[in-house]
Amino acid sequence: MTAPALDAVGLEVRGVPSDAAIVTDISLTLAPGEVLGLIGESGSGKTTLGLAVLRYCKRGTRIADGRIRIGDTDLTALPAKQAAALRGRRVAYVPQSPASALNPALRLSTQLAEAVHDASGAAARTRIKQVLTEVALPDDDEFLRRYPHQLSGGQQQRIAIAMAFVGRPEVVVLDEPTTGLDVTTQKTVLATVREMCARHGTAGVYVSHDMAVVAELADRIAVMYSGRIVESGPTRDVLTEPRHHYTAGLVLAVPDLDGERAMQAIDGQAPSPLDRPAGCAFAPRCAAATDECRSVVPGVDEVSPGHEIRCHHPRSGRLVAAPRPADTAPEAAEPVLEVRGVRAWYTSSPVLHDVSLSVAAGSCLALLGESGSGKTTLSRCLAGLHPGHEGSVLLRGTELPPSSAKRTREQRRQVQYVFQNPYESLNPRRRVRDLVAQPISVLGAPDDRSTEERVLEALELAALRPDIADRYPDQLSGGERQRVAIARALVTRPEVLICDEITSALDVSVQSAIVDLLQDLREKMGLALVFVTHNIALVRNIAQQVAVLRDGRIVEQAAAEELFTAPQHEYTRSLLADAPHFRLGDR
């Protein structure tokens, strides 16, 4: 029997100085060449566990207990310097952002050479060229002389993967390496990871919140909740017949590319490690919870060969999803926002070419395309945030000035923008009530009510409790922060809401809740939504109209149902083919 590449037993990571258990009682084993998908909501402990496999802890944490073996070496028994010396050699790491792995001041050749620890000279150069070919990148000297900024996002991520594999590690930890990538680049990166692990017998730990991606890549899945693995087993078993109620909730929250089933969010939020409830941590959110669940931590039970769960009352049978509700968007409504012949530049480089489209009240238009296709530039033109453009943007038939600074306060109130990253768009030094009230102080009030009334109404519209108003952003989860950003946009009662990749960094359950919220706002307020995304399955679940952009041009524009069932342009068909396809009971 082949010895495991990774064997972790009883692993526990605690906070410093809180001593709270961030991950606890973790045991997992990986064979050479096997890929384990580590999934769960934000804050579940996925990244902490992935780093612990390297015997590395972020500041403010420590490995308090357990054993980590890479092959025949016990990392936890080694002095810290010896354990650190094995990183990049026997165990490697690929971060979410390639910017974290690549030195902007060094050429690719230098960085790759530094990652080769067991060869030098001609042998090292041969190894580097070999691994570049394996990750589908050029291996010529001209390419190796480039700096990271001269590569596309997908190329940077593949270089980060090459740096991890060029040292021929036994284990590689990949921390959400496809988050933020378009479907075409994502498909290439996933194929690269799968091929490299199989070719070199490297065990992979793939950390992700994207169930569709993990379903395509992983041999086995481990589901984490509040610092514990609550279910693990072969990918097919876990996804087709999940036994833990939390796993079932995650599966039902995945958007359906076929458009047949509804996305279903999990009610409630995961607890903080500092405030973990007694018993099963999922009990407060579980419809099947009993007094036993609320008082006794469940042990590990094997429900079938290799399939383990932590649950007092496991579910059984295949999942049955709710059907997608009928579309409620009004038919043939007058357009609220129109775009006519818009062209845009960055410095002297054209990025949009003669773009025309419209969006009606109470409907959602999705802008779809690869990275660099012009989606975000177009959305910023609509909001007046990209003044370097020509053509017309009209609100209710009135042409808007290209720059937001030249628009009237009323025009700026009517078109609001929600940015991609709520960690950057919310001032960490201001309370939520002040953040939400800010547009009123800048643009004026839409009615005679007090600012406090309007702030509380906006929070309610964004499905946030009133007590959130007194908190700071760092006291909120990622989903709550994004809801605050939405509330801030809603406080002026806009007619048009532009959402720029607002779910790209959110886990599937929070993503589902945000989509439900936007659908509700569209129906109740008659909002016209412009939804920028590269998540094709999500488009199927939120949009009535879709515009597909490629190289700054709209190559196809149609009703969502028509575009998904009978795409006309070759590029659209290619995007649909590259998208991860997650079907219940079909793994």
C-alpha positions in Angstrom: 0.0 0.0 0.0 1.3 3.4 -1.0 2.2 5.7 2.0 0.1 8.8 2.2 1.6 12.1 1.0 -0.2 14.0 3.8 -1.3 12.7 7.1 -2.7 15.1 9.7 -4.1 13.8 13.0 -5.9 15.8 15.8 -4.8 19.1 14.4 -5.8 22.2 16.4 -5.1 25.9 15.8 -5.8 28.4 18.5 -5.9 32.2 18.6 -3.3 34.3 20.5 -3.9 35.6 23.1 -7.6 34.6 23.1 -6.8 30.8 23.0 -10.1 30.3 21.1 -10.0 27.2 18.9 -10.0 28.4 15.3 -9.8 24.9 13.8 -10.1 21.8 16.1 -9.9 18.0 15.9 -8.9 17.9 12.3 -7.7 14.6 10.8 -7.2 14.0 7.1 -5.1 11.8 4.8 -4.2 12.3 1.1 -2.6 9.8 -1.2 0.0 10.9 -3.8 -1.8 12.5 -6.8 -5.1 12.9 -4.9 -6.9 16.3 -4.8 -9.0 17.2 -1.7 -11.5 20.0 -2.1 -11.7 22.0 1.2 -15.0 23.9 1.2 -17.1 26.0 3.6 -18.4 29.5 4.2 -16.0 32.4 4.9 -14.7 32.1 8.4 -15.0 28.3 8.6 -11.3 27.8 9.0 -10.4 26.6 5.4 -7.4 28.9 4.9 -6.2 28.4 8.5 -6.2 24.7 8.0 -4.5 25.0 4.6 -1.7 27.1 6.1 -1.4 24.7 9.0 -0.6 21.9 6.6 2.5 23.9 5.8 3.1 24.2 9.5 2.5 27.9 9.1 0.2 30.1 11.1 -0.9 33.7 10.6 0.0 36.3 13.2 -2.2 35.8 16.2 -2.6 32.1 15.8 -0.6 29.0 16.8 -0.7 25.2 16.2 -1.7 24.0 19.6 -2.0 20.3 19.1 -1.9 17.5 16.5 0.6 16.0 14.1 1.3 16.8 10.4 3.3 14.3 8.3 4.5 15.0 4.8 5.6 11.6 3.6 7.8 10.2 6.3 8.5 13.5 7.9 6.7 14.8 11.0 6.6 18.6 10.5 5.3 19.2 14.0 8.4 17.5 15.5 10.9 19.7 13.6 12.3 22.9 14.9 10.6 25.9 13.3 13.6 26.7 11.0 13.8 23.2 9.7 10.1 23.0 9.1 10.2 26.4 7.2 13.0 25.1 5.0 10.7 22.3 3.7 8.2 24.9 2.3 8.6 25.1 -1.4 10.5 21.8 -1.4 8.2 19.1 0.0 5.1 21.2 0.6 4.2 24.3 -1.5 1.5 27.0 -1.5 -0.4 28.8 -4.2 -2.1 32.0 -2.9 -5.4 33.4 -4.1 -3.7 36.4 -5.5 -0.6 35.8 -7.7 0.5 39.3 -6.6 1.2 37.7 -3.2 3.5 35.1 -4.8 5.3 37.1 -7.5 8.0 39.7 -6.9 7.2 42.6 -9.2 10.9 43.6 -9.3 12.2 40.2 -10.5 12.1 38.6 -13.9 10.2 35.3 -14.2 13.4 33.4 -14.9 14.9 34.6 -11.6 11.8 33.7 -9.6 11.4 30.3 -11.1 15.1 29.5 -10.6 14.7 30.4 -6.9 12.0 27.8 -6.6 14.2 25.0 -7.9 15.9 23.5 -4.8 17.1 20.2 -6.1 18.9 21.2 -9.3 21.1 24.0 -10.7 22.6 25.2 -13.9 21.4 23.4 -17.1 19.3 20.9 -15.1 17.4 23.8 -13.4 16.8 25.5 -16.7 15.5 22.3 -18.3 13.2 21.8 -15.3 11.9 25.4 -15.7 11.2 25.0 -19.4 9.5 21.7 -18.7 7.1 23.1 -16.1 6.3 26.1 -18.2 5.2 23.8 -21.0 3.2 21.8 -18.5 1.2 24.9 -17.4 0.7 25.9 -21.0 3.0 28.9 -21.0 5.8 29.8 -23.5 9.2 28.5 -22.5 11.4 30.8 -24.6 13.9 33.2 -23.3 11.9 36.3 -24.3 9.0 35.1 -22.1 11.3 34.3 -19.2 12.7 37.9 -19.3 9.3 39.4 -18.6 8.2 40.9 -15.3 4.9 39.8 -13.6 3.1 43.1 -14.7 3.7 42.1 -18.3 1.4 39.0 -17.9 -2.4 38.7 -17.9 -4.1 37.6 -14.7 -4.4 34.0 -15.9 -0.8 33.9 -16.9 0.3 35.2 -13.5 -1.8 32.5 -11.8 -0.2 29.8 -14.0 3.3 31.2 -13.1 2.4 30.9 -9.4 1.3 27.3 -10.0 4.6 26.7 -12.0 6.6 28.1 -9.1 4.8 25.7 -6.7 5.4 22.6 -8.9 8.9 23.3 -10.2 10.3 22.2 -6.8 8.5 18.9 -7.2 6.7 19.0 -3.8 4.8 16.1 -2.3 1.9 18.3 -1.2 0.6 21.6 -2.7 -2.0 23.8 -1.0 -4.0 26.0 -3.4 -5.9 28.8 -1.7 -8.8 29.8 -4.0 -6.5 30.3 -7.0 -9.4 30.8 -9.4 -11.4 33.4 -7.4 -11.9 36.5 -9.6 -10.9 34.7 -12.9 -13.2 34.5 -15.8 -14.6 31.1 -16.8 -12.2 30.6 -19.7 -9.1 31.3 -17.6 -10.5 29.4 -14.7 -11.0 26.3 -16.9 -7.4 26.5 -18.0 -6.1 26.9 -14.4 -8.2 24.0 -13.1 -7.0 21.7 -16.0 -3.4 22.7 -15.1 -3.8 21.9 -11.5 -5.4 18.6 -12.2 -2.8 17.6 -14.8 0.2 18.7 -12.6 -1.0 16.7 -9.5 -1.6 13.6 -11.6 1.6 13.9 -13.6 3.9 14.4 -10.6 2.0 12.4 -7.9 1.5 15.6 -5.9 -1.3 15.6 -3.4 -3.4 18.8 -3.6 -5.4 20.6 -1.0 -7.7 22.9 -2.9 -9.3 25.6 -0.7 -12.4 27.1 -2.2 -15.9 28.4 -1.7 -16.9 27.6 -5.2 -18.8 24.2 -5.1 -19.0 23.9 -8.9 -15.2 24.3 -9.3 -14.5 21.8 -6.5 -17.0 19.3 -8.0 -15.0 19.3 -11.3 -11.5 19.1 -9.7 -11.5 17.2 -6.5 -11.4 13.4 -5.9 -12.6 13.9 -2.3 -14.3 16.8 -0.5 -14.0 17.9 3.1 -16.7 20.3 4.3 -15.7 22.7 7.1 -18.0 24.6 9.5 -16.9 26.6 12.5 -13.4 25.1 12.6 -14.4 21.4 12.2 -14.7 19.1 9.3 -18.4 18.1 9.4 -18.5 15.9 6.4 -15.9 14.3 4.1 -15.8 11.7 1.4 -15.7 11.0 -2.3 -16.8 13.9 -4.3 -19.7 12.1 -5.9 -21.1 10.7 -2.6 -20.9 14.1 -0.8 -22.5 16.1 -3.6 -25.2 13.7 -4.7 -26.2 12.4 -1.3 -24.9 14.8 1.4 -25.6 13.5 4.8 -24.9 16.6 6.8 -27.6 19.3 6.7 -25.0 22.0 6.2 -23.5 20.3 3.2 -27.0 20.0 1.7 -27.5 23.7 2.3 -24.3 24.6 0.5 -25.2 22.4 -2.5 -28.7 23.9 -2.8 -27.1 27.4 -2.8 -25.0 26.8 -5.9 -26.5 28.7 -8.9 -27.9 26.4 -11.6 -26.6 26.9 -15.1 -29.6 25.1 -16.6 -32.0 27.6 -14.9 -34.3 24.8 -13.6 -33.8 25.1 -9.8 -33.8 28.1 -7.4 -30.8 29.2 -5.4 -31.5 28.6 -1.8 -29.6 30.5 0.9 -28.8 29.1 4.3 -30.6 31.1 7.0 -28.4 32.7 9.7 -24.6 33.2 10.0 -21.7 31.0 11.1 -20.6 31.7 14.6 -17.3 33.4 15.5 -14.6 31.1 17.1 -15.0 33.4 20.1 -18.7 32.7 20.3 -19.1 29.1 19.3 -22.3 27.6 20.8 -22.4 24.4 22.8 -23.1 21.2 21.0 -23.2 21.2 17.2 -22.1 24.6 16.0 -24.6 24.4 13.1 -27.6 23.7 15.4 -28.8 27.3 15.5 -29.2 27.3 11.7 -30.4 23.7 11.3 -34.1 22.8 10.9 -33.5 19.3 12.1 -31.7 20.3 15.4 -32.8 18.8 18.7 -31.9 19.4 22.3 -29.1 16.8 21.9 -27.7 18.8 19.0 -27.7 22.0 21.0 -25.8 20.4 24.0 -23.5 17.6 22.7 -20.8 18.0 20.1 -21.3 15.1 17.6 -18.6 12.6 17.1 -17.3 11.3 13.7 -19.4 8.5 12.1 -18.6 6.6 8.9 -21.9 6.4 6.9 -20.3 4.5 4.0 -16.8 3.5 3.0 -14.7 6.7 3.2 -17.7 8.9 3.9 -17.7 10.5 7.4 -19.9 13.0 9.1 -20.4 14.8 12.4 -24.1 14.8 12.9 -26.5 13.4 15.5 -29.4 13.2 13.0 -28.0 12.9 9.4 -30.2 13.3 6.5 -30.6 10.6 3.8 -31.5 10.4 0.1 -30.8 12.6 -2.8 -31.5 16.3 -2.7 -34.7 17.8 -4.1 -34.4 21.4 -5.1 -37.1 24.0 -5.3 -38.0 25.0 -8.9 -36.9 28.4 -10.1 -39.8 30.9 -9.7 -41.3 32.4 -12.8 -39.7 35.6 -14.0 -41.6 38.7 -12.7 -39.9 41.4 -14.8 -42.4 43.6 -16.7 -42.6 43.0 -20.4 -41.9 45.7 -22.9 -41.3 48.4 -20.2 -39.8 51.7 -21.3 -36.0 51.8 -20.8 -34.8 53.7 -17.8 -31.2 53.8 -18.9 -29.9 53.8 -22.5 -26.5 53.6 -24.0 -25.9 54.8 -27.6 -22.6 54.3 -29.4 -20.4 54.6 -26.4 -16.6 54.5 -27.1 -14.0 54.6 -24.3 -10.3 54.8 -23.9 -7.6 54.3 -21.3 -4.9 56.8 -22.1 -4.8 56.3 -25.9 -5.9 52.7 -26.0 -9.5 52.0 -27.0 -11.4 49.7 -24.6 -15.0 50.1 -25.8 -16.2 50.2 -29.4 -19.6 51.6 -30.3 -21.6 50.0 -27.5 -25.4 50.4 -27.4 -27.9 48.8 -24.9 -30.7 49.6 -22.6 -32.2 48.4 -19.3 -35.9 48.8 -18.2 -37.4 49.5 -14.8 -37.8 46.3 -12.8 -35.4 44.3 -14.9 -31.8 43.1 -14.7 -29.2 43.4 -17.5 -26.1 41.3 -17.0 -22.8 42.3 -18.6 -20.9 39.1 -19.3 -17.4 38.4 -20.7 -13.8 37.5 -19.9 -11.4 39.7 -17.9 -10.5 42.7 -20.0 -13.6 42.5 -22.2 -14.7 46.0 -21.1 -17.5 45.1 -18.6 -16.3 47.2 -15.7 -15.3 50.1 -18.0 -18.8 50.2 -19.5 -20.4 50.1 -16.0 -18.2 53.0 -14.9 -19.2 55.0 -18.0 -22.8 54.5 -17.0 -22.1 55.9 -13.5 -19.9 58.8 -14.8 -16.8 57.3 -13.2 -14.9 56.9 -16.5 -15.0 60.4 -18.1 -12.8 59.3 -21.0 -15.6 58.2 -23.2 -17.8 59.4 -26.1 -21.4 58.6 -27.1 -24.6 59.0 -25.1 -25.8 57.7 -21.8 -29.5 58.6 -21.2 -31.6 58.5 -18.1 -35.3 58.6 -18.8 -34.4 60.1 -22.2 -32.2 62.8 -20.8 -28.5 62.6 -21.8 -26.1 62.5 -18.8 -22.8 64.3 -18.8 -19.8 61.9 -19.2 -18.4 62.8 -15.8 -20.3 62.3 -12.5 -18.8 65.6 -11.3 -20.8 67.4 -14.0 -24.1 65.6 -13.4 -26.8 67.2 -11.2 -27.3 65.9 -7.7 -30.6 64.4 -8.8 -28.9 62.6 -11.7 -26.3 61.2 -9.4 -28.9 60.1 -6.9 -30.7 58.2 -9.6 -27.7 56.1 -10.7 -25.9 54.4 -7.9 -22.9 52.0 -8.0 -21.9 49.1 -5.7 -18.2 48.3 -5.9 -16.7 44.8 -6.1 -14.8 44.8 -2.8 -16.6 45.9 0.3 -13.4 45.6 2.3 -12.0 48.5 0.2 -15.2 50.6 -0.5 -16.2 51.0 3.2 -14.2 53.4 5.4 -13.1 51.3 8.4 -13.1 54.3 10.7 -16.8 55.1 10.3 -19.8 53.4 11.7 -22.4 51.8 9.4 -25.0 54.6 10.1 -22.5 57.2 8.9 -21.4 55.2 5.9 -25.0 54.7 4.8 -25.9 58.3 5.4 -23.0 59.7 3.4 -24.8 59.9 0.0 -27.5 62.0 1.7 -25.0 64.5 3.0 -23.3 64.7 -0.5 -26.3 64.4 -2.8 -29.2 65.6 -0.7 -32.3 63.8 0.6 -34.9 62.2 -1.7 -37.7 63.2 0.6 -38.6 65.1 3.8 -37.9 62.3 6.3 -35.0 62.4 8.7 -31.6 61.0 7.8 -32.0 58.4 10.6 -35.3 57.2 9.2 -33.8 56.9 5.7 -30.7 55.0 7.0 -32.8 52.5 9.0 -35.1 52.0 5.9 -32.1 51.4 3.7 -30.7 48.8 6.2 -34.1 47.1 6.3 -34.2 47.0 2.4 -30.7 45.4 2.5 -32.0 42.8 5.0 -29.8 44.1 7.9 -30.8 44.5 11.5 -31.1 48.1 12.9 -28.4 47.4 15.5 -25.9 47.0 12.7 -26.0 50.8 12.4 -23.7 51.2 15.4 -21.0 48.8 14.2 -17.8 49.3 12.3 -17.0 47.4 9.1 -14.4 45.2 10.8 -17.2 43.9 13.1 -19.2 42.6 10.1 -18.9 39.5 7.9 -18.1 39.8 4.2 -21.8 39.3 3.3 -22.9 42.0 5.8 -20.3 44.4 4.4 -21.7 43.9 0.9 -25.2 44.5 2.2 -24.0 47.7 3.8 -22.6 48.8 0.5 -26.0 48.0 -1.1 -27.8 49.9 1.6 -25.6 52.9 1.0 -26.6 52.9 -2.6 -30.3 52.4 -1.9 -30.5 55.3 0.6 -31.0 57.8 -2.2 -33.8 55.7 -3.7 -32.1 55.3 -7.1 -33.8 54.1 -10.3 -30.6 52.4 -11.5 -28.3 50.2 -9.4 -25.0 49.1 -11.0 -23.4 46.1 -9.3 -19.8 45.4 -10.3 -18.8 41.8 -9.5 -20.3 42.2 -6.1 -20.5 38.4 -5.4 -17.1 37.3 -6.8 -15.4 36.9 -3.4 -18.5 35.6 -1.5 -19.2 32.0 -0.6 -22.2 30.3 -2.2 -24.6 30.8 0.6 -23.9 34.5 1.0 -23.9 34.9 -2.8 -27.4 33.3 -2.9 -28.7 35.6 -0.2 -27.3 38.7 -2.0 -29.0 37.5 -5.3 -32.3 37.0 -3.4 -32.0 40.5 -2.0 -31.3 42.1 -5.4 -34.3 40.2 -7.0 -36.5 41.4 -4.1 -35.4 45.0 -4.6 -35.9 44.8 -8.3 -39.5 43.6 -7.8 -40.5 45.8 -4.9 -38.8 49.0 -5.9 -38.8 48.6 -9.7 -35.1 49.0 -9.8 -33.2 48.7 -13.0 -30.2 46.5 -12.3 -26.9 46.4 -14.3 -25.1 43.3 -13.0 -21.4 42.9 -14.0 -20.1 39.4 -13.6 -18.1 36.5 -15.1 -20.2 34.0 -13.2 -22.3 32.6 -16.0 -24.5 30.4 -13.8 -25.3 33.4 -11.6 -26.4 35.3 -14.7 -29.0 32.6 -15.5 -30.5 33.1 -12.0 -30.7 36.9 -11.9 -30.9 38.5 -15.3 -33.7 39.0 -17.8 -31.3 40.4 -20.5 -27.7 39.6 -21.2 -25.0 41.5 -23.2 -21.9 39.5 -24.0 -18.7 41.6 -24.4 -15.5 40.7 -26.1 -12.6 43.0 -26.7 -14.8 46.0 -25.9 -17.6 45.1 -28.3 -21.0 43.5 -27.7 -21.0 40.3 -29.7 -24.4 39.1 -28.6 -27.3 40.6 -26.8 -30.5 38.7 -26.0 -33.1 37.7 -23.5 -31.4 35.5 -20.9 -33.5 32.5 -21.6 -32.9 32.8 -25.4 -29.1 33.3 -24.9 -28.7 30.3 -22.7 -30.8 27.9 -24.7 -29.8 29.0 -28.2 -26.6 31.2 -28.2 -25.9 32.6 -31.7 -22.3 33.8 -31.4 -19.4 31.4 -31.3 -17.8 33.3 -28.4 -21.0 33.0 -26.3 -21.1 29.2 -27.0 -17.4 29.0 -25.9 -18.1 30.8 -22.6 -21.1 28.5 -21.9 -19.0 25.5 -22.6 -16.2 26.6 -20.3 -18.5 27.4 -17.3 -18.5 24.8 -14.5 -21.7 22.9 -14.8 -23.1 21.8 -11.4 -26.1 19.5 -11.6 -27.8 17.9 -8.6 -27.3 14.1 -8.7 -25.1 14.3 -11.8 -21.5 14.1 -10.6 
